[in-house]
Amino acid sequence: MQADKKKITRLLKTARGQMDGILKMVEEDRYCIDISQQLMATEAILNKANKEILTAHLKCCVADAKSDEEKEAKIDELVSMLGKILK
């Protein structure tokens, strides 16, 4: 993985902390909208981490592919992943 590991780790630890908070909110029967807002905030952090990883993949793995065939395969992988994300 070529992405900034410190940045990715920080984002994922933040998301994990938010998930712990959301679980506590559910256990405490907190207001549904408040729980939903925290879920959306967590999704945003996970999306940001995924964007960082995919950007690094494009800049490093795809750009550094040794052959046109390898590059095409990596581009196909990325297109497939984007299809899943945008679904």
PDB file of N, CA, C and O in Angstrom:
ATOM      1  N   MET A   1       0.852  -1.180   0.000  1.00  0.00           N
ATOM      2  CA  MET A   1       0.000   0.000   0.000  1.00  0.00           C
ATOM      3  C   MET A   1       0.891   1.235   0.000  1.00  0.00           C
ATOM      4  O   MET A   1       1.811   1.342   0.811  1.00  0.00           O
ATOM      5  N   GLN A   2       0.623   2.155  -0.898  1.00  0.00           N
ATOM      6  CA  GLN A   2       1.460   3.340  -1.044  1.00  0.00           C
ATOM      7  C   GLN A   2       0.859   4.590  -0.387  1.00  0.00           C
ATOM      8  O   GLN A   2       1.497   5.643  -0.362  1.00  0.00           O
ATOM      9  N   ALA A   3      -0.358   4.476   0.141  1.00  0.00           N
ATOM     10  CA  ALA A   3      -1.001   5.632   0.777  1.00  0.00           C
ATOM     11  C   ALA A   3      -0.269   5.983   2.076  1.00  0.00           C
ATOM     12  O   ALA A   3       0.453   5.158   2.636  1.00  0.00           O
ATOM     13  N   ASP A   4      -0.464   7.200   2.540  1.00  0.00           N
ATOM     14  CA  ASP A   4       0.132   7.675   3.786  1.00  0.00           C
ATOM     15  C   ASP A   4      -0.448   6.862   4.951  1.00  0.00           C
ATOM     16  O   ASP A   4      -1.591   7.078   5.354  1.00  0.00           O
ATOM     17  N   LYS A   5       0.335   5.940   5.479  1.00  0.00           N
ATOM     18  CA  LYS A   5      -0.156   5.017   6.505  1.00  0.00           C
ATOM     19  C   LYS A   5      -0.585   5.736   7.780  1.00  0.00           C
ATOM     20  O   LYS A   5      -1.567   5.342   8.409  1.00  0.00           O
ATOM     21  N   LYS A   6       0.133   6.776   8.164  1.00  0.00           N
ATOM     22  CA  LYS A   6      -0.246   7.527   9.368  1.00  0.00           C
ATOM     23  C   LYS A   6      -1.617   8.169   9.187  1.00  0.00           C
ATOM     24  O   LYS A   6      -2.450   8.138  10.092  1.00  0.00           O
ATOM     25  N   LYS A   7      -1.842   8.747   8.018  1.00  0.00           N
ATOM     26  CA  LYS A   7      -3.119   9.401   7.738  1.00  0.00           C
ATOM     27  C   LYS A   7      -4.256   8.382   7.713  1.00  0.00           C
ATOM     28  O   LYS A   7      -5.318   8.609   8.293  1.00  0.00           O
ATOM     29  N   ILE A   8      -4.024   7.259   7.034  1.00  0.00           N
ATOM     30  CA  ILE A   8      -5.048   6.219   6.944  1.00  0.00           C
ATOM     31  C   ILE A   8      -5.341   5.651   8.330  1.00  0.00           C
ATOM     32  O   ILE A   8      -6.501   5.451   8.690  1.00  0.00           O
ATOM     33  N   THR A   9      -4.301   5.394   9.098  1.00  0.00           N
ATOM     34  CA  THR A   9      -4.480   4.864  10.451  1.00  0.00           C
ATOM     35  C   THR A   9      -5.282   5.826  11.322  1.00  0.00           C
ATOM     36  O   THR A   9      -6.176   5.410  12.060  1.00  0.00           O
ATOM     37  N   ARG A  10      -4.958   7.112  11.232  1.00  0.00           N
ATOM     38  CA  ARG A  10      -5.692   8.114  12.013  1.00  0.00           C
ATOM     39  C   ARG A  10      -7.168   8.133  11.631  1.00  0.00           C
ATOM     40  O   ARG A  10      -8.039   8.167  12.499  1.00  0.00           O
ATOM     41  N   LEU A  11      -7.442   8.109  10.332  1.00  0.00           N
ATOM     42  CA  LEU A  11      -8.832   8.122   9.873  1.00  0.00           C
ATOM     43  C   LEU A  11      -9.587   6.882  10.349  1.00  0.00           C
ATOM     44  O   LEU A  11     -10.726   6.983  10.805  1.00  0.00           O
ATOM     45  N   LEU A  12      -8.955   5.718  10.243  1.00  0.00           N
ATOM     46  CA  LEU A  12      -9.629   4.483  10.644  1.00  0.00           C
ATOM     47  C   LEU A  12      -9.833   4.408  12.156  1.00  0.00           C
ATOM     48  O   LEU A  12     -10.855   3.903  12.620  1.00  0.00           O
ATOM     49  N   LYS A  13      -8.875   4.903  12.918  1.00  0.00           N
ATOM     50  CA  LYS A  13      -9.055   4.926  14.375  1.00  0.00           C
ATOM     51  C   LYS A  13     -10.169   5.889  14.773  1.00  0.00           C
ATOM     52  O   LYS A  13     -10.924   5.626  15.709  1.00  0.00           O
ATOM     53  N   THR A  14     -10.264   7.004  14.057  1.00  0.00           N
ATOM     54  CA  THR A  14     -11.362   7.943  14.315  1.00  0.00           C
ATOM     55  C   THR A  14     -12.703   7.286  14.011  1.00  0.00           C
ATOM     56  O   THR A  14     -13.649   7.409  14.789  1.00  0.00           O
ATOM     57  N   ALA A  15     -12.785   6.588  12.880  1.00  0.00           N
ATOM     58  CA  ALA A  15     -14.027   5.901  12.516  1.00  0.00           C
ATOM     59  C   ALA A  15     -14.372   4.832  13.553  1.00  0.00           C
ATOM     60  O   ALA A  15     -15.537   4.675  13.920  1.00  0.00           O
ATOM     61  N   ARG A  16     -13.359   4.095  14.026  1.00  0.00           N
ATOM     62  CA  ARG A  16     -13.597   3.082  15.050  1.00  0.00           C
ATOM     63  C   ARG A  16     -14.137   3.716  16.328  1.00  0.00           C
ATOM     64  O   ARG A  16     -15.057   3.185  16.948  1.00  0.00           O
ATOM     65  N   GLY A  17     -13.565   4.848  16.717  1.00  0.00           N
ATOM     66  CA  GLY A  17     -14.062   5.563  17.897  1.00  0.00           C
ATOM     67  C   GLY A  17     -15.494   6.024  17.717  1.00  0.00           C
ATOM     68  O   GLY A  17     -16.301   5.948  18.643  1.00  0.00           O
ATOM     69  N   GLN A  18     -15.806   6.500  16.526  1.00  0.00           N
ATOM     70  CA  GLN A  18     -17.177   6.918  16.255  1.00  0.00           C
ATOM     71  C   GLN A  18     -18.129   5.730  16.318  1.00  0.00           C
ATOM     72  O   GLN A  18     -19.237   5.851  16.841  1.00  0.00           O
ATOM     73  N   MET A  19     -17.707   4.583  15.789  1.00  0.00           N
ATOM     74  CA  MET A  19     -18.557   3.392  15.841  1.00  0.00           C
ATOM     75  C   MET A  19     -18.825   2.968  17.282  1.00  0.00           C
ATOM     76  O   MET A  19     -19.943   2.577  17.620  1.00  0.00           O
ATOM     77  N   ASP A  20     -17.800   3.047  18.130  1.00  0.00           N
ATOM     78  CA  ASP A  20     -18.003   2.741  19.548  1.00  0.00           C
ATOM     79  C   ASP A  20     -19.028   3.687  20.159  1.00  0.00           C
ATOM     80  O   ASP A  20     -19.877   3.275  20.949  1.00  0.00           O
ATOM     81  N   GLY A  21     -18.940   4.955  19.786  1.00  0.00           N
ATOM     82  CA  GLY A  21     -19.905   5.941  20.277  1.00  0.00           C
ATOM     83  C   GLY A  21     -21.312   5.668  19.763  1.00  0.00           C
ATOM     84  O   GLY A  21     -22.284   5.839  20.498  1.00  0.00           O
ATOM     85  N   ILE A  22     -21.426   5.249  18.521  1.00  0.00           N
ATOM     86  CA  ILE A  22     -22.734   4.941  17.939  1.00  0.00           C
ATOM     87  C   ILE A  22     -23.348   3.731  18.644  1.00  0.00           C
ATOM     88  O   ILE A  22     -24.541   3.727  18.947  1.00  0.00           O
ATOM     89  N   LEU A  23     -22.539   2.712  18.903  1.00  0.00           N
ATOM     90  CA  LEU A  23     -23.048   1.542  19.631  1.00  0.00           C
ATOM     91  C   LEU A  23     -23.578   1.941  20.998  1.00  0.00           C
ATOM     92  O   LEU A  23     -24.621   1.449  21.428  1.00  0.00           O
ATOM     93  N   LYS A  24     -22.867   2.830  21.685  1.00  0.00           N
ATOM     94  CA  LYS A  24     -23.306   3.313  22.988  1.00  0.00           C
ATOM     95  C   LYS A  24     -24.619   4.090  22.851  1.00  0.00           C
ATOM     96  O   LYS A  24     -25.512   3.962  23.690  1.00  0.00           O
ATOM     97  N   MET A  25     -24.731   4.893  21.792  1.00  0.00           N
ATOM     98  CA  MET A  25     -25.966   5.645  21.556  1.00  0.00           C
ATOM     99  C   MET A  25     -27.146   4.697  21.359  1.00  0.00           C
ATOM    100  O   MET A  25     -28.233   4.943  21.880  1.00  0.00           O
ATOM    101  N   VAL A  26     -26.937   3.614  20.609  1.00  0.00           N
ATOM    102  CA  VAL A  26     -27.998   2.629  20.373  1.00  0.00           C
ATOM    103  C   VAL A  26     -28.383   1.968  21.688  1.00  0.00           C
ATOM    104  O   VAL A  26     -29.567   1.823  21.991  1.00  0.00           O
ATOM    105  N   GLU A  27     -27.385   1.567  22.469  1.00  0.00           N
ATOM    106  CA  GLU A  27     -27.648   0.930  23.758  1.00  0.00           C
ATOM    107  C   GLU A  27     -28.411   1.851  24.704  1.00  0.00           C
ATOM    108  O   GLU A  27     -29.196   1.385  25.530  1.00  0.00           O
ATOM    109  N   GLU A  28     -28.184   3.145  24.585  1.00  0.00           N
ATOM    110  CA  GLU A  28     -28.841   4.136  25.450  1.00  0.00           C
ATOM    111  C   GLU A  28     -30.168   4.629  24.872  1.00  0.00           C
ATOM    112  O   GLU A  28     -30.799   5.526  25.432  1.00  0.00           O
ATOM    113  N   ASP A  29     -30.587   4.041  23.751  1.00  0.00           N
ATOM    114  CA  ASP A  29     -31.847   4.441  23.093  1.00  0.00           C
ATOM    115  C   ASP A  29     -31.885   5.925  22.777  1.00  0.00           C
ATOM    116  O   ASP A  29     -32.891   6.591  23.021  1.00  0.00           O
ATOM    117  N   ARG A  30     -30.800   6.438  22.238  1.00  0.00           N
ATOM    118  CA  ARG A  30     -30.722   7.847  21.877  1.00  0.00           C
ATOM    119  C   ARG A  30     -31.605   8.138  20.672  1.00  0.00           C
ATOM    120  O   ARG A  30     -32.085   7.218  20.010  1.00  0.00           O
ATOM    121  N   TYR A  31     -31.814   9.396  20.393  1.00  0.00           N
ATOM    122  CA  TYR A  31     -32.675   9.866  19.313  1.00  0.00           C
ATOM    123  C   TYR A  31     -32.156   9.366  17.967  1.00  0.00           C
ATOM    124  O   TYR A  31     -30.969   9.478  17.661  1.00  0.00           O
ATOM    125  N   CYS A  32     -33.063   8.817  17.177  1.00  0.00           N
ATOM    126  CA  CYS A  32     -32.715   8.176  15.898  1.00  0.00           C
ATOM    127  C   CYS A  32     -31.935   9.108  14.966  1.00  0.00           C
ATOM    128  O   CYS A  32     -30.961   8.684  14.344  1.00  0.00           O
ATOM    129  N   ILE A  33     -32.348  10.344  14.865  1.00  0.00           N
ATOM    130  CA  ILE A  33     -31.680  11.287  13.961  1.00  0.00           C
ATOM    131  C   ILE A  33     -30.249  11.529  14.401  1.00  0.00           C
ATOM    132  O   ILE A  33     -29.356  11.648  13.562  1.00  0.00           O
ATOM    133  N   ASP A  34     -30.017  11.605  15.702  1.00  0.00           N
ATOM    134  CA  ASP A  34     -28.649  11.787  16.208  1.00  0.00           C
ATOM    135  C   ASP A  34     -27.771  10.591  15.839  1.00  0.00           C
ATOM    136  O   ASP A  34     -26.614  10.758  15.452  1.00  0.00           O
ATOM    137  N   ILE A  35     -28.327   9.390  15.960  1.00  0.00           N
ATOM    138  CA  ILE A  35     -27.584   8.182  15.583  1.00  0.00           C
ATOM    139  C   ILE A  35     -27.287   8.206  14.088  1.00  0.00           C
ATOM    140  O   ILE A  35     -26.169   7.910  13.667  1.00  0.00           O
ATOM    141  N   SER A  36     -28.274   8.555  13.301  1.00  0.00           N
ATOM    142  CA  SER A  36     -28.104   8.601  11.850  1.00  0.00           C
ATOM    143  C   SER A  36     -27.026   9.605  11.457  1.00  0.00           C
ATOM    144  O   SER A  36     -26.216   9.327  10.573  1.00  0.00           O
ATOM    145  N   GLN A  37     -27.007  10.759  12.097  1.00  0.00           N
ATOM    146  CA  GLN A  37     -25.988  11.767  11.790  1.00  0.00           C
ATOM    147  C   GLN A  37     -24.589  11.241  12.089  1.00  0.00           C
ATOM    148  O   GLN A  37     -23.653  11.497  11.332  1.00  0.00           O
ATOM    149  N   GLN A  38     -24.443  10.510  13.186  1.00  0.00           N
ATOM    150  CA  GLN A  38     -23.140   9.948  13.528  1.00  0.00           C
ATOM    151  C   GLN A  38     -22.733   8.852  12.539  1.00  0.00           C
ATOM    152  O   GLN A  38     -21.556   8.717  12.206  1.00  0.00           O
ATOM    153  N   LEU A  39     -23.710   8.073  12.075  1.00  0.00           N
ATOM    154  CA  LEU A  39     -23.427   7.069  11.048  1.00  0.00           C
ATOM    155  C   LEU A  39     -22.939   7.726   9.763  1.00  0.00           C
ATOM    156  O   LEU A  39     -21.990   7.249   9.140  1.00  0.00           O
ATOM    157  N   MET A  40     -23.584   8.818   9.367  1.00  0.00           N
ATOM    158  CA  MET A  40     -23.156   9.518   8.149  1.00  0.00           C
ATOM    159  C   MET A  40     -21.763  10.110   8.313  1.00  0.00           C
ATOM    160  O   MET A  40     -20.974  10.108   7.368  1.00  0.00           O
ATOM    161  N   ALA A  41     -21.456  10.615   9.497  1.00  0.00           N
ATOM    162  CA  ALA A  41     -20.120  11.165   9.748  1.00  0.00           C
ATOM    163  C   ALA A  41     -19.067  10.059   9.658  1.00  0.00           C
ATOM    164  O   ALA A  41     -17.979  10.277   9.124  1.00  0.00           O
ATOM    165  N   THR A  42     -19.388   8.888  10.174  1.00  0.00           N
ATOM    166  CA  THR A  42     -18.467   7.755  10.110  1.00  0.00           C
ATOM    167  C   THR A  42     -18.273   7.301   8.669  1.00  0.00           C
ATOM    168  O   THR A  42     -17.152   7.008   8.253  1.00  0.00           O
ATOM    169  N   GLU A  43     -19.356   7.241   7.910  1.00  0.00           N
ATOM    170  CA  GLU A  43     -19.262   6.884   6.492  1.00  0.00           C
ATOM    171  C   GLU A  43     -18.362   7.871   5.749  1.00  0.00           C
ATOM    172  O   GLU A  43     -17.575   7.471   4.892  1.00  0.00           O
ATOM    173  N   ALA A  44     -18.477   9.154   6.075  1.00  0.00           N
ATOM    174  CA  ALA A  44     -17.660  10.173   5.413  1.00  0.00           C
ATOM    175  C   ALA A  44     -16.178   9.943   5.685  1.00  0.00           C
ATOM    176  O   ALA A  44     -15.353  10.099   4.785  1.00  0.00           O
ATOM    177  N   ILE A  45     -15.836   9.577   6.907  1.00  0.00           N
ATOM    178  CA  ILE A  45     -14.437   9.318   7.246  1.00  0.00           C
ATOM    179  C   ILE A  45     -13.934   8.081   6.508  1.00  0.00           C
ATOM    180  O   ILE A  45     -12.821   8.082   5.982  1.00  0.00           O
ATOM    181  N   LEU A  46     -14.747   7.028   6.466  1.00  0.00           N
ATOM    182  CA  LEU A  46     -14.348   5.814   5.752  1.00  0.00           C
ATOM    183  C   LEU A  46     -14.199   6.092   4.257  1.00  0.00           C
ATOM    184  O   LEU A  46     -13.284   5.574   3.617  1.00  0.00           O
ATOM    185  N   ASN A  47     -15.088   6.902   3.704  1.00  0.00           N
ATOM    186  CA  ASN A  47     -14.977   7.275   2.289  1.00  0.00           C
ATOM    187  C   ASN A  47     -13.696   8.059   2.024  1.00  0.00           C
ATOM    188  O   ASN A  47     -13.049   7.877   0.993  1.00  0.00           O
ATOM    189  N   LYS A  48     -13.339   8.931   2.960  1.00  0.00           N
ATOM    190  CA  LYS A  48     -12.111   9.709   2.809  1.00  0.00           C
ATOM    191  C   LYS A  48     -10.888   8.790   2.830  1.00  0.00           C
ATOM    192  O   LYS A  48      -9.962   8.963   2.038  1.00  0.00           O
ATOM    193  N   ALA A  49     -10.891   7.818   3.737  1.00  0.00           N
ATOM    194  CA  ALA A  49      -9.782   6.864   3.793  1.00  0.00           C
ATOM    195  C   ALA A  49      -9.709   6.062   2.496  1.00  0.00           C
ATOM    196  O   ALA A  49      -8.622   5.840   1.962  1.00  0.00           O
ATOM    197  N   ASN A  50     -10.850   5.633   1.997  1.00  0.00           N
ATOM    198  CA  ASN A  50     -10.880   4.867   0.754  1.00  0.00           C
ATOM    199  C   ASN A  50     -10.378   5.707  -0.418  1.00  0.00           C
ATOM    200  O   ASN A  50      -9.659   5.204  -1.281  1.00  0.00           O
ATOM    201  N   LYS A  51     -10.752   6.971  -0.448  1.00  0.00           N
ATOM    202  CA  LYS A  51     -10.287   7.871  -1.510  1.00  0.00           C
ATOM    203  C   LYS A  51      -8.765   7.995  -1.476  1.00  0.00           C
ATOM    204  O   LYS A  51      -8.112   7.961  -2.519  1.00  0.00           O
ATOM    205  N   GLU A  52      -8.210   8.138  -0.289  1.00  0.00           N
ATOM    206  CA  GLU A  52      -6.749   8.239  -0.150  1.00  0.00           C
ATOM    207  C   GLU A  52      -6.059   6.980  -0.679  1.00  0.00           C
ATOM    208  O   GLU A  52      -5.055   7.061  -1.387  1.00  0.00           O
ATOM    209  N   ILE A  53      -6.603   5.830  -0.331  1.00  0.00           N
ATOM    210  CA  ILE A  53      -6.010   4.562  -0.755  1.00  0.00           C
ATOM    211  C   ILE A  53      -6.114   4.393  -2.263  1.00  0.00           C
ATOM    212  O   ILE A  53      -5.149   3.995  -2.915  1.00  0.00           O
ATOM    213  N   LEU A  54      -7.281   4.692  -2.818  1.00  0.00           N
ATOM    214  CA  LEU A  54      -7.456   4.539  -4.264  1.00  0.00           C
ATOM    215  C   LEU A  54      -6.649   5.562  -5.053  1.00  0.00           C
ATOM    216  O   LEU A  54      -6.168   5.259  -6.145  1.00  0.00           O
ATOM    217  N   THR A  55      -6.496   6.756  -4.520  1.00  0.00           N
ATOM    218  CA  THR A  55      -5.669   7.771  -5.174  1.00  0.00           C
ATOM    219  C   THR A  55      -4.215   7.310  -5.218  1.00  0.00           C
ATOM    220  O   THR A  55      -3.551   7.430  -6.247  1.00  0.00           O
ATOM    221  N   ALA A  56      -3.727   6.785  -4.099  1.00  0.00           N
ATOM    222  CA  ALA A  56      -2.358   6.275  -4.055  1.00  0.00           C
ATOM    223  C   ALA A  56      -2.196   5.098  -5.016  1.00  0.00           C
ATOM    224  O   ALA A  56      -1.157   4.963  -5.662  1.00  0.00           O
ATOM    225  N   HIS A  57      -3.211   4.255  -5.112  1.00  0.00           N
ATOM    226  CA  HIS A  57      -3.167   3.117  -6.036  1.00  0.00           C
ATOM    227  C   HIS A  57      -3.027   3.617  -7.473  1.00  0.00           C
ATOM    228  O   HIS A  57      -2.221   3.101  -8.246  1.00  0.00           O
ATOM    229  N   LEU A  58      -3.806   4.608  -7.809  1.00  0.00           N
ATOM    230  CA  LEU A  58      -3.756   5.152  -9.167  1.00  0.00           C
ATOM    231  C   LEU A  58      -2.397   5.786  -9.461  1.00  0.00           C
ATOM    232  O   LEU A  58      -1.816   5.557 -10.522  1.00  0.00           O
ATOM    233  N   LYS A  59      -1.898   6.576  -8.529  1.00  0.00           N
ATOM    234  CA  LYS A  59      -0.632   7.285  -8.736  1.00  0.00           C
ATOM    235  C   LYS A  59       0.579   6.367  -8.716  1.00  0.00           C
ATOM    236  O   LYS A  59       1.575   6.635  -9.387  1.00  0.00           O
ATOM    237  N   CYS A  60       0.497   5.295  -7.955  1.00  0.00           N
ATOM    238  CA  CYS A  60       1.668   4.415  -7.827  1.00  0.00           C
ATOM    239  C   CYS A  60       1.503   3.121  -8.613  1.00  0.00           C
ATOM    240  O   CYS A  60       2.242   2.863  -9.563  1.00  0.00           O
ATOM    241  N   CYS A  61       0.542   2.320  -8.216  1.00  0.00           N
ATOM    242  CA  CYS A  61       0.416   0.978  -8.802  1.00  0.00           C
ATOM    243  C   CYS A  61       0.066   1.022 -10.289  1.00  0.00           C
ATOM    244  O   CYS A  61       0.663   0.307 -11.093  1.00  0.00           O
ATOM    245  N   VAL A  62      -0.890   1.854 -10.644  1.00  0.00           N
ATOM    246  CA  VAL A  62      -1.296   1.923 -12.047  1.00  0.00           C
ATOM    247  C   VAL A  62      -0.227   2.633 -12.868  1.00  0.00           C
ATOM    248  O   VAL A  62       0.152   2.161 -13.940  1.00  0.00           O
ATOM    249  N   ALA A  63       0.254   3.753 -12.372  1.00  0.00           N
ATOM    250  CA  ALA A  63       1.252   4.525 -13.115  1.00  0.00           C
ATOM    251  C   ALA A  63       2.558   3.761 -13.288  1.00  0.00           C
ATOM    252  O   ALA A  63       3.255   3.940 -14.287  1.00  0.00           O
ATOM    253  N   ASP A  64       2.895   2.911 -12.322  1.00  0.00           N
ATOM    254  CA  ASP A  64       4.162   2.178 -12.373  1.00  0.00           C
ATOM    255  C   ASP A  64       4.049   0.808 -13.040  1.00  0.00           C
ATOM    256  O   ASP A  64       5.021   0.052 -13.066  1.00  0.00           O
ATOM    257  N   ALA A  65       2.887   0.487 -13.572  1.00  0.00           N
ATOM    258  CA  ALA A  65       2.724  -0.816 -14.238  1.00  0.00           C
ATOM    259  C   ALA A  65       3.777  -0.947 -15.341  1.00  0.00           C
ATOM    260  O   ALA A  65       4.021  -0.001 -16.089  1.00  0.00           O
ATOM    261  N   LYS A  66       4.385  -2.105 -15.433  1.00  0.00           N
ATOM    262  CA  LYS A  66       5.517  -2.304 -16.338  1.00  0.00           C
ATOM    263  C   LYS A  66       5.127  -2.526 -17.793  1.00  0.00           C
ATOM    264  O   LYS A  66       5.897  -2.212 -18.701  1.00  0.00           O
ATOM    265  N   SER A  67       3.945  -3.060 -18.013  1.00  0.00           N
ATOM    266  CA  SER A  67       3.522  -3.312 -19.395  1.00  0.00           C
ATOM    267  C   SER A  67       2.122  -2.726 -19.612  1.00  0.00           C
ATOM    268  O   SER A  67       1.396  -2.442 -18.659  1.00  0.00           O
ATOM    269  N   ASP A  68       1.771  -2.556 -20.868  1.00  0.00           N
ATOM    270  CA  ASP A  68       0.433  -2.064 -21.190  1.00  0.00           C
ATOM    271  C   ASP A  68      -0.634  -3.035 -20.695  1.00  0.00           C
ATOM    272  O   ASP A  68      -1.703  -2.623 -20.247  1.00  0.00           O
ATOM    273  N   GLU A  69      -0.334  -4.315 -20.779  1.00  0.00           N
ATOM    274  CA  GLU A  69      -1.278  -5.336 -20.322  1.00  0.00           C
ATOM    275  C   GLU A  69      -1.503  -5.235 -18.812  1.00  0.00           C
ATOM    276  O   GLU A  69      -2.639  -5.306 -18.343  1.00  0.00           O
ATOM    277  N   GLU A  70      -0.425  -5.070 -18.061  1.00  0.00           N
ATOM    278  CA  GLU A  70      -0.522  -4.926 -16.608  1.00  0.00           C
ATOM    279  C   GLU A  70      -1.274  -3.635 -16.249  1.00  0.00           C
ATOM    280  O   GLU A  70      -2.114  -3.626 -15.350  1.00  0.00           O
ATOM    281  N   LYS A  71      -0.962  -2.562 -16.956  1.00  0.00           N
ATOM    282  CA  LYS A  71      -1.634  -1.284 -16.713  1.00  0.00           C
ATOM    283  C   LYS A  71      -3.139  -1.423 -16.977  1.00  0.00           C
ATOM    284  O   LYS A  71      -3.960  -0.947 -16.193  1.00  0.00           O
ATOM    285  N   GLU A  72      -3.484  -2.075 -18.080  1.00  0.00           N
ATOM    286  CA  GLU A  72      -4.893  -2.288 -18.430  1.00  0.00           C
ATOM    287  C   GLU A  72      -5.612  -3.097 -17.346  1.00  0.00           C
ATOM    288  O   GLU A  72      -6.753  -2.793 -16.999  1.00  0.00           O
ATOM    289  N   ALA A  73      -4.953  -4.114 -16.818  1.00  0.00           N
ATOM    290  CA  ALA A  73      -5.542  -4.935 -15.755  1.00  0.00           C
ATOM    291  C   ALA A  73      -5.778  -4.105 -14.493  1.00  0.00           C
ATOM    292  O   ALA A  73      -6.811  -4.244 -13.839  1.00  0.00           O
ATOM    293  N   LYS A  74      -4.831  -3.256 -14.160  1.00  0.00           N
ATOM    294  CA  LYS A  74      -4.977  -2.416 -12.964  1.00  0.00           C
ATOM    295  C   LYS A  74      -6.073  -1.371 -13.162  1.00  0.00           C
ATOM    296  O   LYS A  74      -6.806  -1.059 -12.224  1.00  0.00           O
ATOM    297  N   ILE A  75      -6.187  -0.841 -14.349  1.00  0.00           N
ATOM    298  CA  ILE A  75      -7.257   0.108 -14.652  1.00  0.00           C
ATOM    299  C   ILE A  75      -8.612  -0.591 -14.550  1.00  0.00           C
ATOM    300  O   ILE A  75      -9.567  -0.028 -14.016  1.00  0.00           O
ATOM    301  N   ASP A  76      -8.691  -1.820 -15.063  1.00  0.00           N
ATOM    302  CA  ASP A  76      -9.936  -2.588 -14.964  1.00  0.00           C
ATOM    303  C   ASP A  76     -10.321  -2.839 -13.509  1.00  0.00           C
ATOM    304  O   ASP A  76     -11.496  -2.768 -13.150  1.00  0.00           O
ATOM    305  N   GLU A  77      -9.313  -3.135 -12.665  1.00  0.00           N
ATOM    306  CA  GLU A  77      -9.565  -3.313 -11.229  1.00  0.00           C
ATOM    307  C   GLU A  77     -10.158  -2.045 -10.619  1.00  0.00           C
ATOM    308  O   GLU A  77     -11.124  -2.093  -9.858  1.00  0.00           O
ATOM    309  N   LEU A  78      -9.559  -0.923 -10.971  1.00  0.00           N
ATOM    310  CA  LEU A  78     -10.008   0.357 -10.435  1.00  0.00           C
ATOM    311  C   LEU A  78     -11.419   0.689 -10.909  1.00  0.00           C
ATOM    312  O   LEU A  78     -12.242   1.153 -10.119  1.00  0.00           O
ATOM    313  N   VAL A  79     -11.701   0.461 -12.165  1.00  0.00           N
ATOM    314  CA  VAL A  79     -13.034   0.700 -12.715  1.00  0.00           C
ATOM    315  C   VAL A  79     -14.063  -0.179 -11.994  1.00  0.00           C
ATOM    316  O   VAL A  79     -15.157   0.280 -11.663  1.00  0.00           O
ATOM    317  N   SER A  80     -13.707  -1.438 -11.755  1.00  0.00           N
ATOM    318  CA  SER A  80     -14.597  -2.345 -11.038  1.00  0.00           C
ATOM    319  C   SER A  80     -14.881  -1.835  -9.624  1.00  0.00           C
ATOM    320  O   SER A  80     -16.020  -1.861  -9.158  1.00  0.00           O
ATOM    321  N   MET A  81     -13.827  -1.372  -8.956  1.00  0.00           N
ATOM    322  CA  MET A  81     -13.988  -0.839  -7.591  1.00  0.00           C
ATOM    323  C   MET A  81     -14.867   0.402  -7.606  1.00  0.00           C
ATOM    324  O   MET A  81     -15.734   0.554  -6.746  1.00  0.00           O
ATOM    325  N   LEU A  82     -14.656   1.285  -8.565  1.00  0.00           N
ATOM    326  CA  LEU A  82     -15.490   2.493  -8.652  1.00  0.00           C
ATOM    327  C   LEU A  82     -16.941   2.127  -8.910  1.00  0.00           C
ATOM    328  O   LEU A  82     -17.847   2.783  -8.396  1.00  0.00           O
ATOM    329  N   GLY A  83     -17.172   1.087  -9.701  1.00  0.00           N
ATOM    330  CA  GLY A  83     -18.534   0.621  -9.925  1.00  0.00           C
ATOM    331  C   GLY A  83     -19.216   0.191  -8.631  1.00  0.00           C
ATOM    332  O   GLY A  83     -20.403   0.448  -8.430  1.00  0.00           O
ATOM    333  N   LYS A  84     -18.461  -0.461  -7.763  1.00  0.00           N
ATOM    334  CA  LYS A  84     -19.008  -0.889  -6.455  1.00  0.00           C
ATOM    335  C   LYS A  84     -19.265   0.321  -5.556  1.00  0.00           C
ATOM    336  O   LYS A  84     -20.268   0.371  -4.845  1.00  0.00           O
ATOM    337  N   ILE A  85     -18.371   1.276  -5.592  1.00  0.00           N
ATOM    338  CA  ILE A  85     -18.501   2.462  -4.741  1.00  0.00           C
ATOM    339  C   ILE A  85     -19.698   3.319  -5.185  1.00  0.00           C
ATOM    340  O   ILE A  85     -20.443   3.830  -4.348  1.00  0.00           O
ATOM    341  N   LEU A  86     -19.872   3.469  -6.481  1.00  0.00           N
ATOM    342  CA  LEU A  86     -20.912   4.356  -7.012  1.00  0.00           C
ATOM    343  C   LEU A  86     -22.265   3.676  -7.157  1.00  0.00           C
ATOM    344  O   LEU A  86     -23.209   4.283  -7.663  1.00  0.00           O
ATOM    345  N   LYS A  87     -22.370   2.462  -6.733  1.00  0.00           N
ATOM    346  CA  LYS A  87     -23.596   1.681  -6.842  1.00  0.00           C
ATOM    347  C   LYS A  87     -24.708   2.206  -5.994  1.00  0.00           C
ATOM    348  O   LYS A  87     -25.801   1.641  -5.990  1.00  0.00           O
TER     349      LYS A  87
END
